[in-house]
Amino acid sequence: MTKKFTEYKALDLTETANKVGEDWKKNAIFQKSMDSREGETPFVFFEGPPSANGQPGIHHVMARSIKDIFCRYKTQKGFHVKRKAGWDTHGLPVELGVEKELGITKEDIGTKISIADYNKACKEAVMRYTDVWNELTEKIGYWVDMDNPYVTYTSKYMESVWWLLSEIYKKGLIYKGYTIQPYSPKAGTGLSSHELNQPGTYQDVTDTTVTAQFKAVKESLPTSLQSVQGDVFFIAWTTTPWTLPSNTALTVGPKIDYVLVSTYNQYTFEPIHVVVAKNLIKKQFHKKFKAVDSLEDVKAYQKADKKIPYFIVQTFKGKELAEARYEQLLDFAQPYHHPENAFRVILGDFVTTEDGTGIVHTAPTFGADDAQVAKQAKPEVPGMLVKDENDNLVPLVDLKGKFRPEMDEFSGKYVKNEYYPEGEAPEKSIDVELAIKLKEENKAFHVEKYVHSYPNCWRTDKPILYYPLDSWFIKVTDFKDRMHDLNTNINWKPKSTGEGRFGNWLANANDWNLSRSRYWGIPLPIWRTEDGKVEKIIGSIEELKKEIQKSIAAGLMQEDPYAEFEVGNMSDENYAQVDLHKNVVDEITLVSEDGKPMKREADLIDVWFDSGSMPYAQWHYPFEMPPKSPKGGLVSPRYQTARKSSYKFLKEKAQNRKKNPNQAEKTLWEFLRGKKLSGYKFRREHIIDEYIADFVCLDRKLIVEVDGGYHNDPEIRKNDEFRSQFLKENFDLNVIRFSNKEVINETEAVLKKIKDKLDKSPLRGLGGFQADFIAEGVDQTRGWFYTLHAIATMVFDRVAYKNVVSNGLVLDKNGQKMSKRLGNAVNPFETLKTYGPDATRWYMISNANPWDNLKFDLAGIAEVQRKFFGTLYNTYSFFALYANIDEFSYAENEIALKERPEIDQWILSELNTLIQHVDHFYDDYEPTKATRAISEFVQENLSNWYVRLCRRRFWKGDYKADKISAYQTLFTCLKTVAELSAPVAPFFADQLYKDLTKNTSVKAEESVHLANFPLANEAFINKSLERKMQKAQSISSLVLSLRKKEMIKVRQPLQRIMIPVLDEQTREEIAAVADLIKAEVNVKEIEFLDDASGILVKSIKPNFKVLGPRFGKEMKFAVQAIQQFDADAIKKIEQQGEIEIDVNNKPTTIQLDEVEITSEDIEGWLVASANGITVALDITLNEELINEGIARELINRIQNIRKESGFDVTDQVIITLQENKKLKTAVNENLNYIMAETLTAKLIFSNQINQGTVIEFDDVSTVLQMKKN
């Protein structure tokens, strides 16, 4: 007999995945899944590009699984889901890795190694681990097109990025500025604000802080301070003492109260007068200081005294200190520009009295706030800039983070010890050295160690500096409100990330520093004259070639480096001839309109702009369009969708109209042709479906119609309206109409209307550039999520994505971040090999919501493997075993629902309810809820209830309607579970689906991933039946828990359970499943109690886990109210599911699940309550019950021996038992039952059995011999 259903020896998820994976490749299942949905509504997905210069980790399994789940689900739902892989190939990670490999630093590039060779090394390094990434992608079952990925270093991709930049530039949103920016000396480049806010960049560090004394120029002080005896000092606190040599101002708050304090310097013990904010006296004068009542007390101070006295001499407002002068603190250099305007007190509203002294040390070269307040001062306070050897103005710290030669004894020293090569950092940091110098010179009021948060470079993990840089910026502040508004249209999972973390970031967004002083990346396509007065941005290779020709004609260039490139030829071969990287484009000199040479700005662009451009650059937009998707997706670039029978006629007619335009059409075409109207490209007499459009701008999806007088006819006008509606609905084209007279007589007004309409119209084909779904880690809120959103807002005024899942971190099982250093990193390949991808994915998704941090524990995967997949495998194995015996193949007609037993109707109802729930969960991007619902159905409803209660139907009786119904029902459940599980467990689900369907009469696809998602049949859903079974499950669970508590085996029958019923519906529902409950918990009878008040004593208490968050501080009042419940109140909440209580004099309603109701045990009974149901179990045993318990134990032992001895499930056996009086009595009382359950033909007792199996349970001991009948 050929087995129709494959039977396995054991569950091996790894082997299953390998086998199914090979089958997918052999039969091109991924491609078929897309081809089968060709022409259907697109579901657009963006793959956030990883960098392949490093190996993937276990967290990538999580991230890629989330992406795969929803793409698979949407494919099952009938959508056309294209999934294009991508590689992020530029940026610091690549460059730093290459520098390390080559043993060079950034300064060596261009000297020891050419930029061309360096970039070649980067290009090779960045794709080093693509094979490893592809292997992981394949092993976890992530379906994405890895054969045709987008790669950010290709000339096509880079050209699209240039186009996007040119669009932003045209809107006036790109500018150059000399500003203070985050700068990474170890990386040698500036950073953007979103890079600075990557997770982990801010770290707590312990630094030496200095409160410095700035000696005032007496005659510049307010009159009241000039008469003070002795020196007056302004004291200012800084956590970056290395910036003190660059101090050029002190800033005070105009409205802040300041005081003059007479005291002594704690290091030199010299008498001093210091100016400090009044509210900060206690912070500055503590520990070693004490307040005294008079100046005489101050003067009485002796060096040997324990405490230094201080006395407040006078109080004044900050504005009174404006323009006071002070001596330069550390006079290593003078500001090159206007040193006479330096070293004075200025006013600033940003000054606070939260910490420090209320006087801010201001170094305009190293702080954004400092630079701003210095610039606002009148006259402007100069920054500490000096001239270098090339006559350039530079700060006292160079780009490596070292002090310049002007710094004398500190020259050449790094301002942060972290910048030194490993093992070379001095014992004393520059901050400590400066602090010592200031102490010795009576210029330090206080020095201490201080723990504060300081930003590190997100790639080098070294401290950044705030540094003056000449950089190009995107004016984010101009459109951040729009970004914030558009964000409200995005469905964030979780919502809190979108509204909080991302929303707050958008609301406070700064201008985007686009410049990067590196070599491997996309060059900024801006050329400038030497004086900076003329600049030109390039948006395409075609445009660059035209400008090169002008330069050649002007004698500035000899040849075109892109001479072989053919404009308009979009082949990869043509574009492979072009390299747009720095080593090539920096050699290109362009020419201004007045003949001056123009050199490219040396910077590259922020690599985050690269990845944020992928919706457009992956398709080489706008130079090429994404592939056509006829139904609801992007339309063909030429809109040639007319039927072949009419197209020839339309083409001839269009050509004739082109040759013979009327005067109005001629006039308008003169202004539209050749991109004359603001660069918009128009076509004339263009065929769209079965219409000919007068003029059409495909990029902006706008048709311009010029109508003659006959269009005033009502019927003609009606036809025009229909046509406009048709074009809008089918091609998303807008139509604007003008009469011939308007065009001729009011040409300027017509052109203005057209331009206004164009400016407000979205670019064509943008549907494909707006993702329906993206997913990445939560760190991307300041990375990819942000740049996608910013670029889409700036260029297209729309969101880049509609739904986003922001997944949390994958931590080790103790909640620690994984790292090689800590030795707690998990190898994804070993995990997949041991547990299989299905169990790994299911564990990751079901264990915690994707947006929550996951404490990754291999024991958790093992548990999922055992509980969910083991249960599902065993359920299928059970089905296959008996279906093969009975040769079931689903060849019989479908048995009608009403003709099936109630147990079948119940599980099918639960199944269809499950379909509804899981469909909703997937659709709502809630995969954790989906997996938990499926798991509960499989483990509880299907295996623990349906299969267990129906076992007899499969292995007993003739092959008739009841058995066929059981097979059909279990088959349907298993097949549907495979379809529901497929998005999360793609390998096992596919194998299960194929094992079920390959040899049956059921119509099925080649793979579950080609099948449609199940549709719930509402006619099969019976909520009443579900409630009955839920009560059966609840009651059984309570009784079994009581048995376990008292250690009474389930095989030991008990006499009865009592159940108090609160209403007739509950009584009827329990009565309907009473036989099932009795069989399940092994009791003889169920007794209903209308009023259990005299028998059962119930108590109630709050469910603190639920009520705590709800009531917060008022929880104690809720507890008091609930503790006052009497029996009637408890009965009421059990009956009605809710009750009103008084919480701190406020009426409020609480639900049944917000309290916990328990019942006290009564003599001879055990009592338990849950979910509004109470049961009392009679645990009294008589001899009849004991004997039946013995019989059941014997049956269990016989069944085990049958299985271990290799008997077939249909074999009848003869059993011989060694004489045992107690056992014999029990057997005789239950003989027929024992023989029927064990397929025993004859059961006899013997005084002596030589060979057999010893059986012992409770106080029974015997020997059993079994042989086939």
Protein Blocks (a to p, Z undefined) as FASTA:
>chain_A
ZZfbdcdfbdcfklmmmmmmmmmmmnommmmmmmmmgoiacdddddddddfkbccdfklm
mmmmmmmmmmmmmmmnopacdddddddfedjklmmmmmmmnopafklgoplpcfklmmmm
mmmmmmmmmmmmmmmmmmnopacdfklccdfkbmklmmmmmmmmmmmmmnopaccddddd
dddfknopacdfklmmgghkaccdddddddddddddfklpcfklmmpgcjdddddddfbl
mlmmmgcbdcddfkbccdddddddfklopacdddddfklmmmmmghjaccdfbfklmmmp
cfklmbdcdddfbdcdfklmgoiacddfblfbccfbhpllgoiadddfkbcckbcjopac
ddfklcfklmmmmmmpccdddddddddfkopacdfbdfkopacfklmmmgoiafbfklpc
ghiacfbdfklmmmmmmmmnopafbdcdddddddddfklopacdddddddddddfklmmm
mmmmmmmmpccddfklmmmmmmmmmmmcccddfbdcdfbdcddfbdcdfkomaccddfbf
klmmmmmmmmmmnopafbdfklmpcghiacfklmmmpccbfklmmmpccddfkopacddd
fbdcdfklmmmmmmmmmnopakbccdddfeopacdfklpabcfklmmmmmmmmmmmmmmc
cfklmmmmmmmgghlngoiacdehiaehjaccfbdcfklopacddddfklmpmklmmmmm
mmmmmmmmmnopacddddfklmmmmmmmmmmmmmmmmmmpccehklmmpcfbdcddfklm
mmmmmmmmmmmmmmnopafbfbdcdddddddfkopacdfklopaccfklmmmmnopklmm
mmmmmmpcfkbccdddfklmmmmmmmmmmmmmmmmmmmmmmmmmnopghlaccddfklpc
fklmmmmmmmmmmmmmmmmmmmnopaklmmmmmmmmmmmmmmmmmmmmmmmmmmgcjddf
klmmmmmmmmmmmmmmmmmmmmmmmmlmmmmmmmmmmmccbdcdfbfklpccddddfklp
cfklmmmmmmmmmmmmmmmmmmmmnopafklccfbdcdddfbfklmmmmmmmmmmmmmmn
opabdcddfblklmpccdddddfklmmmmnmmmmmmmmmmmmmpcfklmmmmmmnopacd
deehiacdddfklpccdddddehiacddeehiacdddfbdcfklmmmmmmmmmmmmmmmm
mmmnopafkbccdddddddfklmmmmmmmmmmmmmmnopabdcddfbdfbdcdddehjbc
cddddddZZ
